[in-house]
């Protein structure tokens, strides 16, 4: 079991390093979700409100959990924002498990877009 965890951690560190090389600072999980949200929406503004940042992170979470069957993409609204429908509940987890769950899906996302 340790080797699976070690591989997961190694892959996460490698992703952090790639993002650090690209953006100049080490991202936390929230920052990575924010970047995925920007990537998925193409939403580029000089100033982004706290609400817009939350919306972008929500888009990211729906996007990364879609391949595992938690959400389905329903389309985009008139402003181009993607909309999702939750089709199954996420498992109940403590904070550490939630972070690992998100990191695992983030790694899958970046693997699927060949980053």
N, CA, C and O atoms as a GROMACS GRO file, in nm:
protein
  460
    1UNK      N    1   0.082  -0.120   0.000
    1UNK     CA    2   0.000   0.000   0.000
    1UNK      C    3   0.087   0.127   0.000
    1UNK      O    4   0.051   0.228  -0.060
    2UNK      N    5   0.199   0.120   0.066
    2UNK     CA    6   0.287   0.238   0.075
    2UNK      C    7   0.333   0.284  -0.063
    2UNK      O    8   0.346   0.404  -0.088
    3UNK      N    9   0.360   0.189  -0.153
    3UNK     CA   10   0.409   0.227  -0.285
    3UNK      C   11   0.304   0.306  -0.364
    3UNK      O   12   0.339   0.396  -0.440
    4UNK      N   13   0.176   0.272  -0.346
    4UNK     CA   14   0.069   0.346  -0.414
    4UNK      C   15   0.066   0.489  -0.360
    4UNK      O   16   0.055   0.584  -0.437
    5UNK      N   17   0.074   0.503  -0.228
    5UNK     CA   18   0.073   0.635  -0.166
    5UNK      C   19   0.196   0.715  -0.208
    5UNK      O   20   0.186   0.834  -0.237
    6UNK      N   21   0.313   0.649  -0.211
    6UNK     CA   22   0.437   0.716  -0.253
    6UNK      C   23   0.426   0.764  -0.397
    6UNK      O   24   0.468   0.875  -0.429
    7UNK      N   25   0.370   0.680  -0.485
    7UNK     CA   26   0.353   0.716  -0.626
    7UNK      C   27   0.260   0.836  -0.638
    7UNK      O   28   0.286   0.928  -0.715
    8UNK      N   29   0.151   0.833  -0.563
    8UNK     CA   30   0.055   0.943  -0.563
    8UNK      C   31   0.124   1.073  -0.521
    8UNK      O   32   0.110   1.176  -0.586
    9UNK      N   33   0.200   1.068  -0.411
    9UNK     CA   34   0.270   1.185  -0.360
    9UNK      C   35   0.374   1.234  -0.461
    9UNK      O   36   0.388   1.354  -0.482
   10UNK      N   37   0.446   1.142  -0.523
   10UNK     CA   38   0.546   1.177  -0.623
   10UNK      C   39   0.481   1.247  -0.742
   10UNK      O   40   0.533   1.347  -0.792
   11UNK      N   41   0.368   1.194  -0.787
   11UNK     CA   42   0.297   1.256  -0.901
   11UNK      C   43   0.244   1.394  -0.863
   11UNK      O   44   0.246   1.486  -0.944
   12UNK      N   45   0.197   1.408  -0.738
   12UNK     CA   46   0.148   1.539  -0.693
   12UNK      C   47   0.262   1.640  -0.690
   12UNK      O   48   0.248   1.753  -0.737
   13UNK      N   49   0.376   1.599  -0.634
   13UNK     CA   50   0.492   1.688  -0.629
   13UNK      C   51   0.538   1.728  -0.768
   13UNK      O   52   0.577   1.842  -0.792
   14UNK      N   53   0.533   1.632  -0.862
   14UNK     CA   54   0.573   1.661  -1.000
   14UNK      C   55   0.479   1.765  -1.062
   14UNK      O   56   0.524   1.855  -1.134
   15UNK      N   57   0.350   1.751  -1.035
   15UNK     CA   58   0.253   1.850  -1.086
   15UNK      C   59   0.278   1.986  -1.023
   15UNK      O   60   0.280   2.087  -1.093
   16UNK      N   61   0.299   1.990  -0.892
   16UNK     CA   62   0.329   2.116  -0.823
   16UNK      C   63   0.452   2.183  -0.886
   16UNK      O   64   0.453   2.304  -0.907
   17UNK      N   65   0.554   2.103  -0.914
   17UNK     CA   66   0.677   2.156  -0.973
   17UNK      C   67   0.651   2.215  -1.111
   17UNK      O   68   0.699   2.324  -1.142
   18UNK      N   69   0.574   2.144  -1.194
   18UNK     CA   70   0.541   2.195  -1.328
   18UNK      C   71   0.466   2.327  -1.318
   18UNK      O   72   0.494   2.421  -1.393
   19UNK      N   73   0.371   2.335  -1.225
   19UNK     CA   74   0.294   2.457  -1.209
   19UNK      C   75   0.380   2.569  -1.151
   19UNK      O   76   0.364   2.686  -1.187
   20UNK      N   77   0.472   2.532  -1.063
   20UNK     CA   78   0.564   2.630  -1.006
   20UNK      C   79   0.654   2.687  -1.115
   20UNK      O   80   0.678   2.807  -1.120
   21UNK      N   81   0.703   2.599  -1.203
   21UNK     CA   82   0.788   2.643  -1.314
   21UNK      C   83   0.710   2.738  -1.406
   21UNK      O   84   0.765   2.836  -1.457
   22UNK      N   85   0.583   2.710  -1.426
   22UNK     CA   86   0.501   2.788  -1.518
   22UNK      C   87   0.456   2.921  -1.457
   22UNK      O   88   0.453   3.023  -1.526
   23UNK      N   89   0.422   2.922  -1.326
   23UNK     CA   90   0.362   3.041  -1.264
   23UNK      C   91   0.450   3.109  -1.160
   23UNK      O   92   0.417   3.217  -1.112
   24UNK      N   93   0.563   3.046  -1.125
   24UNK     CA   94   0.657   3.112  -1.035
   24UNK      C   95   0.629   3.098  -0.887
   24UNK      O   96   0.704   3.151  -0.805
   25UNK      N   97   0.521   3.026  -0.850
   25UNK     CA   98   0.499   3.000  -0.708
   25UNK      C   99   0.428   2.868  -0.689
   25UNK      O  100   0.356   2.821  -0.777
   26UNK      N  101   0.450   2.808  -0.572
   26UNK     CA  102   0.393   2.676  -0.544
   26UNK      C  103   0.243   2.689  -0.516
   26UNK      O  104   0.203   2.762  -0.426
   27UNK      N  105   0.162   2.619  -0.593
   27UNK     CA  106   0.017   2.629  -0.575
   27UNK      C  107  -0.035   2.533  -0.468
   27UNK      O  108   0.015   2.422  -0.452
   28UNK      N  109  -0.138   2.578  -0.394
   28UNK     CA  110  -0.208   2.485  -0.306
   28UNK      C  111  -0.325   2.427  -0.386
   28UNK      O  112  -0.345   2.463  -0.501
   29UNK      N  113  -0.401   2.338  -0.325
   29UNK     CA  114  -0.511   2.272  -0.396
   29UNK      C  115  -0.612   2.376  -0.446
   29UNK      O  116  -0.661   2.365  -0.558
   30UNK      N  117  -0.642   2.477  -0.365
   30UNK     CA  118  -0.737   2.581  -0.408
   30UNK      C  119  -0.686   2.655  -0.531
   30UNK      O  120  -0.763   2.684  -0.622
   31UNK      N  121  -0.558   2.686  -0.534
   31UNK     CA  122  -0.500   2.757  -0.648
   31UNK      C  123  -0.508   2.670  -0.774
   31UNK      O  124  -0.536   2.720  -0.883
   32UNK      N  125  -0.483   2.540  -0.759
   32UNK     CA  126  -0.490   2.449  -0.874
   32UNK      C  127  -0.634   2.441  -0.924
   32UNK      O  128  -0.658   2.442  -1.045
   33UNK      N  129  -0.730   2.433  -0.832
   33UNK     CA  130  -0.872   2.431  -0.873
   33UNK      C  131  -0.908   2.561  -0.946
   33UNK      O  132  -0.980   2.558  -1.046
   34UNK      N  133  -0.860   2.673  -0.896
   34UNK     CA  134  -0.884   2.802  -0.959
   34UNK      C  135  -0.830   2.801  -1.103
   34UNK      O  136  -0.898   2.846  -1.195
   35UNK      N  137  -0.708   2.749  -1.120
   35UNK     CA  138  -0.648   2.741  -1.255
   35UNK      C  139  -0.730   2.652  -1.348
   35UNK      O  140  -0.750   2.684  -1.465
   36UNK      N  141  -0.779   2.539  -1.295
   36UNK     CA  142  -0.862   2.450  -1.376
   36UNK      C  143  -0.991   2.522  -1.417
   36UNK      O  144  -1.036   2.511  -1.531
   37UNK      N  145  -1.049   2.595  -1.322
   37UNK     CA  146  -1.170   2.673  -1.353
   37UNK      C  147  -1.144   2.774  -1.465
   37UNK      O  148  -1.226   2.789  -1.555
   38UNK      N  149  -1.031   2.843  -1.457
   38UNK     CA  150  -0.994   2.938  -1.563
   38UNK      C  151  -0.978   2.865  -1.696
   38UNK      O  152  -1.025   2.911  -1.800
   39UNK      N  153  -0.910   2.752  -1.691
   39UNK     CA  154  -0.885   2.671  -1.812
   39UNK      C  155  -1.017   2.627  -1.875
   39UNK      O  156  -1.034   2.634  -1.997
   40UNK      N  157  -1.110   2.583  -1.793
   40UNK     CA  158  -1.237   2.528  -1.843
   40UNK      C  159  -1.334   2.635  -1.893
   40UNK      O  160  -1.415   2.607  -1.981
   41UNK      N  161  -1.326   2.755  -1.838
   41UNK     CA  162  -1.422   2.860  -1.876
   41UNK      C  163  -1.364   2.961  -1.973
   41UNK      O  164  -1.438   3.028  -2.046
   42UNK      N  165  -1.231   2.972  -1.975
   42UNK     CA  166  -1.169   3.077  -2.055
   42UNK      C  167  -1.196   3.214  -1.997
   42UNK      O  168  -1.180   3.316  -2.064
   43UNK      N  169  -1.238   3.216  -1.870
   43UNK     CA  170  -1.274   3.341  -1.801
   43UNK      C  171  -1.148   3.415  -1.762
   43UNK      O  172  -1.082   3.379  -1.665
   44UNK      N  173  -1.114   3.519  -1.838
   44UNK     CA  174  -0.994   3.596  -1.808
   44UNK      C  175  -1.036   3.741  -1.784
   44UNK      O  176  -1.087   3.808  -1.874
   45UNK      N  177  -1.012   3.788  -1.665
   45UNK     CA  178  -1.040   3.926  -1.626
   45UNK      C  179  -0.922   3.977  -1.546
   45UNK      O  180  -0.849   3.900  -1.484
   46UNK      N  181  -0.904   4.107  -1.548
   46UNK     CA  182  -0.796   4.165  -1.468
   46UNK      C  183  -0.831   4.153  -1.319
   46UNK      O  184  -0.746   4.121  -1.236
   47UNK      N  185  -0.957   4.180  -1.287
   47UNK     CA  186  -1.002   4.167  -1.149
   47UNK      C  187  -1.112   4.060  -1.142
   47UNK      O  188  -1.209   4.065  -1.217
   48UNK      N  189  -1.094   3.964  -1.052
   48UNK     CA  190  -1.192   3.858  -1.035
   48UNK      C  191  -1.246   3.868  -0.893
   48UNK      O  192  -1.169   3.868  -0.796
   49UNK      N  193  -1.377   3.877  -0.880
   49UNK     CA  194  -1.439   3.890  -0.748
   49UNK      C  195  -1.428   3.758  -0.672
   49UNK      O  196  -1.400   3.652  -0.729
   50UNK      N  197  -1.450   3.767  -0.543
   50UNK     CA  198  -1.446   3.646  -0.459
   50UNK      C  199  -1.553   3.547  -0.506
   50UNK      O  200  -1.529   3.426  -0.509
   51UNK      N  201  -1.670   3.598  -0.543
   51UNK     CA  202  -1.777   3.512  -0.591
   51UNK      C  203  -1.739   3.443  -0.722
   51UNK      O  204  -1.764   3.324  -0.741
   52UNK      N  205  -1.677   3.520  -0.813
   52UNK     CA  206  -1.633   3.461  -0.940
   52UNK      C  207  -1.526   3.354  -0.916
   52UNK      O  208  -1.524   3.251  -0.983
   53UNK      N  209  -1.437   3.380  -0.820
   53UNK     CA  210  -1.333   3.282  -0.787
   53UNK      C  211  -1.398   3.154  -0.735
   53UNK      O  212  -1.358   3.044  -0.772
   54UNK      N  213  -1.499   3.169  -0.650
   54UNK     CA  214  -1.571   3.052  -0.599
   54UNK      C  215  -1.641   2.978  -0.713
   54UNK      O  216  -1.641   2.855  -0.716
   55UNK      N  217  -1.701   3.053  -0.805
   55UNK     CA  218  -1.768   2.992  -0.921
   55UNK      C  219  -1.667   2.914  -1.006
   55UNK      O  220  -1.696   2.803  -1.052
   56UNK      N  221  -1.549   2.972  -1.027
   56UNK     CA  222  -1.445   2.904  -1.106
   56UNK      C  223  -1.401   2.776  -1.037
   56UNK      O  224  -1.379   2.674  -1.104
   57UNK      N  225  -1.386   2.780  -0.905
   57UNK     CA  226  -1.345   2.660  -0.831
   57UNK      C  227  -1.456   2.555  -0.835
   57UNK      O  228  -1.428   2.435  -0.838
   58UNK      N  229  -1.582   2.598  -0.833
   58UNK     CA  230  -1.695   2.505  -0.844
   58UNK      C  231  -1.693   2.435  -0.981
   58UNK      O  232  -1.712   2.313  -0.990
   59UNK      N  233  -1.669   2.513  -1.086
   59UNK     CA  234  -1.658   2.455  -1.221
   59UNK      C  235  -1.546   2.352  -1.223
   59UNK      O  236  -1.561   2.244  -1.280
   60UNK      N  237  -1.433   2.385  -1.159
   60UNK     CA  238  -1.319   2.293  -1.156
   60UNK      C  239  -1.357   2.163  -1.085
   60UNK      O  240  -1.327   2.054  -1.134
   61UNK      N  241  -1.421   2.174  -0.970
   61UNK     CA  242  -1.458   2.054  -0.894
   61UNK      C  243  -1.554   1.967  -0.974
   61UNK      O  244  -1.537   1.845  -0.981
   62UNK      N  245  -1.655   2.029  -1.036
   62UNK     CA  246  -1.748   1.953  -1.120
   62UNK      C  247  -1.674   1.887  -1.236
   62UNK      O  248  -1.701   1.771  -1.270
   63UNK      N  249  -1.582   1.961  -1.297
   63UNK     CA  250  -1.507   1.909  -1.412
   63UNK      C  251  -1.420   1.789  -1.372
   63UNK      O  252  -1.421   1.687  -1.440
   64UNK      N  253  -1.346   1.803  -1.261
   64UNK     CA  254  -1.254   1.694  -1.226
   64UNK      C  255  -1.328   1.572  -1.171
   64UNK      O  256  -1.276   1.460  -1.178
   65UNK      N  257  -1.450   1.592  -1.117
   65UNK     CA  258  -1.525   1.478  -1.062
   65UNK      C  259  -1.619   1.414  -1.165
   65UNK      O  260  -1.676   1.308  -1.139
   66UNK      N  261  -1.635   1.479  -1.281
   66UNK     CA  262  -1.722   1.422  -1.386
   66UNK      C  263  -1.677   1.285  -1.435
   66UNK      O  264  -1.761   1.196  -1.449
   67UNK      N  265  -1.546   1.264  -1.462
   67UNK     CA  266  -1.505   1.131  -1.510
   67UNK      C  267  -1.536   1.017  -1.411
   67UNK      O  268  -1.548   0.902  -1.452
   68UNK      N  269  -1.550   1.050  -1.284
   68UNK     CA  270  -1.582   0.948  -1.183
   68UNK      C  271  -1.733   0.936  -1.160
   68UNK      O  272  -1.777   0.863  -1.071
   69UNK      N  273  -1.811   1.007  -1.240
   69UNK     CA  274  -1.956   0.991  -1.234
   69UNK      C  275  -2.029   1.073  -1.128
   69UNK      O  276  -2.145   1.045  -1.099
   70UNK      N  277  -1.963   1.172  -1.071
   70UNK     CA  278  -2.030   1.254  -0.969
   70UNK      C  279  -2.113   1.366  -1.032
   70UNK      O  280  -2.216   1.406  -0.978
   71UNK      N  281  -2.068   1.416  -1.146
   71UNK     CA  282  -2.137   1.525  -1.215
   71UNK      C  283  -2.146   1.493  -1.363
   71UNK      O  284  -2.067   1.416  -1.417
   72UNK      N  285  -2.246   1.554  -1.426
   72UNK     CA  286  -2.259   1.545  -1.571
   72UNK      C  287  -2.268   1.688  -1.624
   72UNK      O  288  -2.338   1.772  -1.568
   73UNK      N  289  -2.197   1.714  -1.733
   73UNK     CA  290  -2.197   1.848  -1.794
   73UNK      C  291  -2.328   1.866  -1.869
   73UNK      O  292  -2.363   1.785  -1.955
   74UNK      N  293  -2.401   1.971  -1.836
   74UNK     CA  294  -2.532   1.993  -1.897
   74UNK      C  295  -2.530   2.096  -2.010
   74UNK      O  296  -2.627   2.109  -2.085
   75UNK      N  297  -2.419   2.168  -2.024
   75UNK     CA  298  -2.412   2.270  -2.128
   75UNK      C  299  -2.361   2.401  -2.070
   75UNK      O  300  -2.315   2.407  -1.956
   76UNK      N  301  -2.369   2.506  -2.151
   76UNK     CA  302  -2.321   2.637  -2.108
   76UNK      C  303  -2.435   2.737  -2.111
   76UNK      O  304  -2.530   2.725  -2.189
   77UNK      N  305  -2.425   2.837  -2.022
   77UNK     CA  306  -2.526   2.942  -2.023
   77UNK      C  307  -2.490   3.049  -2.126
   77UNK      O  308  -2.391   3.036  -2.199
   78UNK      N  309  -2.571   3.156  -2.133
   78UNK     CA  310  -2.550   3.260  -2.235
   78UNK      C  311  -2.418   3.333  -2.218
   78UNK      O  312  -2.368   3.393  -2.313
   79UNK      N  313  -2.359   3.328  -2.097
   79UNK     CA  314  -2.229   3.391  -2.074
   79UNK      C  315  -2.112   3.295  -2.098
   79UNK      O  316  -1.996   3.333  -2.084
   80UNK      N  317  -2.144   3.172  -2.135
   80UNK     CA  318  -2.040   3.074  -2.164
   80UNK      C  319  -1.993   2.992  -2.044
   80UNK      O  320  -1.896   2.917  -2.054
   81UNK      N  321  -2.062   3.007  -1.931
   81UNK     CA  322  -2.023   2.930  -1.811
   81UNK      C  323  -2.081   2.789  -1.820
   81UNK      O  324  -2.200   2.772  -1.849
   82UNK      N  325  -1.998   2.688  -1.796
   82UNK     CA  326  -2.049   2.551  -1.798
   82UNK      C  327  -2.140   2.524  -1.677
   82UNK      O  328  -2.118   2.576  -1.568
   83UNK      N  329  -2.240   2.442  -1.700
   83UNK     CA  330  -2.330   2.402  -1.591
   83UNK      C  331  -2.330   2.250  -1.580
   83UNK      O  332  -2.325   2.178  -1.679
   84UNK      N  333  -2.334   2.204  -1.456
   84UNK     CA  334  -2.326   2.061  -1.426
   84UNK      C  335  -2.444   2.020  -1.339
   84UNK      O  336  -2.502   2.101  -1.268
   85UNK      N  337  -2.477   1.893  -1.347
   85UNK     CA  338  -2.578   1.834  -1.260
   85UNK      C  339  -2.509   1.726  -1.178
   85UNK      O  340  -2.440   1.640  -1.232
   86UNK      N  341  -2.530   1.732  -1.047
   86UNK     CA  342  -2.472   1.628  -0.961
   86UNK      C  343  -2.556   1.502  -0.977
   86UNK      O  344  -2.679   1.507  -0.966
   87UNK      N  345  -2.490   1.388  -1.004
   87UNK     CA  346  -2.565   1.264  -1.024
   87UNK      C  347  -2.539   1.160  -0.916
   87UNK      O  348  -2.610   1.060  -0.907
   88UNK      N  349  -2.436   1.182  -0.835
   88UNK     CA  350  -2.420   1.099  -0.716
   88UNK      C  351  -2.345   1.179  -0.610
   88UNK      O  352  -2.267   1.269  -0.641
   89UNK      N  353  -2.370   1.144  -0.485
   89UNK     CA  354  -2.308   1.215  -0.374
   89UNK      C  355  -2.163   1.174  -0.358
   89UNK      O  356  -2.125   1.060  -0.381
   90UNK      N  357  -2.083   1.272  -0.318
   90UNK     CA  358  -1.944   1.242  -0.287
   90UNK      C  359  -1.942   1.166  -0.154
   90UNK      O  360  -2.027   1.188  -0.068
   91UNK      N  361  -1.845   1.076  -0.138
   91UNK     CA  362  -1.838   1.002  -0.012
   91UNK      C  363  -1.809   1.094   0.107
   91UNK      O  364  -1.747   1.200   0.090
   92UNK      N  365  -1.853   1.054   0.224
   92UNK     CA  366  -1.823   1.129   0.345
   92UNK      C  367  -1.678   1.106   0.382
   92UNK      O  368  -1.633   0.991   0.394
   93UNK      N  369  -1.604   1.215   0.399
   93UNK     CA  370  -1.459   1.204   0.425
   93UNK      C  371  -1.417   1.312   0.524
   93UNK      O  372  -1.482   1.416   0.536
   94UNK      N  373  -1.308   1.284   0.595
   94UNK     CA  374  -1.250   1.390   0.677
   94UNK      C  375  -1.168   1.481   0.586
   94UNK      O  376  -1.153   1.454   0.467
   95UNK      N  377  -1.114   1.588   0.643
   95UNK     CA  378  -1.042   1.687   0.564
   95UNK      C  379  -0.924   1.630   0.486
   95UNK      O  380  -0.905   1.663   0.369
   96UNK      N  381  -0.846   1.544   0.550
   96UNK     CA  382  -0.730   1.483   0.483
   96UNK      C  383  -0.773   1.395   0.366
   96UNK      O  384  -0.713   1.398   0.259
   97UNK      N  385  -0.879   1.317   0.388
   97UNK     CA  386  -0.929   1.230   0.282
   97UNK      C  387  -0.986   1.313   0.166
   97UNK      O  388  -0.967   1.279   0.049
   98UNK      N  389  -1.055   1.421   0.201
   98UNK     CA  390  -1.110   1.510   0.096
   98UNK      C  391  -0.998   1.566   0.010
   98UNK      O  392  -1.009   1.571  -0.113
   99UNK      N  393  -0.890   1.610   0.075
   99UNK     CA  394  -0.779   1.667   0.000
   99UNK      C  395  -0.716   1.563  -0.093
   99UNK      O  396  -0.686   1.592  -0.208
  100UNK      N  397  -0.696   1.442  -0.042
  100UNK     CA  398  -0.639   1.334  -0.124
  100UNK      C  399  -0.733   1.299  -0.240
  100UNK      O  400  -0.688   1.275  -0.352
  101UNK      N  401  -0.862   1.298  -0.213
  101UNK     CA  402  -0.965   1.270  -0.314
  101UNK      C  403  -0.957   1.374  -0.426
  101UNK      O  404  -0.956   1.339  -0.544
  102UNK      N  405  -0.950   1.502  -0.388
  102UNK     CA  406  -0.940   1.609  -0.488
  102UNK      C  407  -0.808   1.602  -0.564
  102UNK      O  408  -0.805   1.616  -0.686
  103UNK      N  409  -0.698   1.580  -0.491
  103UNK     CA  410  -0.567   1.573  -0.557
  103UNK      C  411  -0.564   1.460  -0.659
  103UNK      O  412  -0.511   1.476  -0.769
  104UNK      N  413  -0.622   1.346  -0.623
  104UNK     CA  414  -0.626   1.232  -0.715
  104UNK      C  415  -0.701   1.269  -0.842
  104UNK      O  416  -0.656   1.236  -0.952
  105UNK      N  417  -0.813   1.336  -0.829
  105UNK     CA  418  -0.891   1.378  -0.946
  105UNK      C  419  -0.821   1.489  -1.024
  105UNK      O  420  -0.831   1.495  -1.146
  106UNK      N  421  -0.750   1.577  -0.954
  106UNK     CA  422  -0.672   1.681  -1.022
  106UNK      C  423  -0.562   1.617  -1.106
  106UNK      O  424  -0.539   1.658  -1.220
  107UNK      N  425  -0.493   1.518  -1.051
  107UNK     CA  426  -0.388   1.449  -1.126
  107UNK      C  427  -0.446   1.383  -1.251
  107UNK      O  428  -0.384   1.387  -1.358
  108UNK      N  429  -0.562   1.322  -1.238
  108UNK     CA  430  -0.628   1.258  -1.352
  108UNK      C  431  -0.662   1.363  -1.458
  108UNK      O  432  -0.643   1.341  -1.577
  109UNK      N  433  -0.713   1.477  -1.414
  109UNK     CA  434  -0.747   1.586  -1.506
  109UNK      C  435  -0.624   1.629  -1.587
  109UNK      O  436  -0.630   1.636  -1.710
  110UNK      N  437  -0.513   1.656  -1.517
  110UNK     CA  438  -0.393   1.702  -1.587
  110UNK      C  439  -0.334   1.593  -1.677
  110UNK      O  440  -0.276   1.622  -1.781
  111UNK      N  441  -0.349   1.469  -1.635
  111UNK     CA  442  -0.305   1.357  -1.718
  111UNK      C  443  -0.388   1.352  -1.846
  111UNK      O  444  -0.335   1.328  -1.955
  112UNK      N  445  -0.519   1.373  -1.834
  112UNK     CA  446  -0.610   1.367  -1.950
  112UNK      C  447  -0.588   1.482  -2.048
  112UNK      O  448  -0.617   1.467  -2.166
  113UNK      N  449  -0.538   1.595  -2.000
  113UNK     CA  450  -0.512   1.706  -2.094
  113UNK      C  451  -0.363   1.710  -2.135
  113UNK      O  452  -0.316   1.806  -2.196
  114UNK      N  453  -0.292   1.603  -2.098
  114UNK     CA  454  -0.150   1.588  -2.134
  114UNK      C  455  -0.064   1.704  -2.087
  114UNK      O  456   0.021   1.753  -2.162
  115UNK      N  457  -0.083   1.747  -1.965
  115UNK     CA  458  -0.002   1.856  -1.908
  115UNK      C  459   0.126   1.799  -1.852
  115UNK      O  460   0.209   1.874  -1.799
   0.00000   0.00000   0.00000
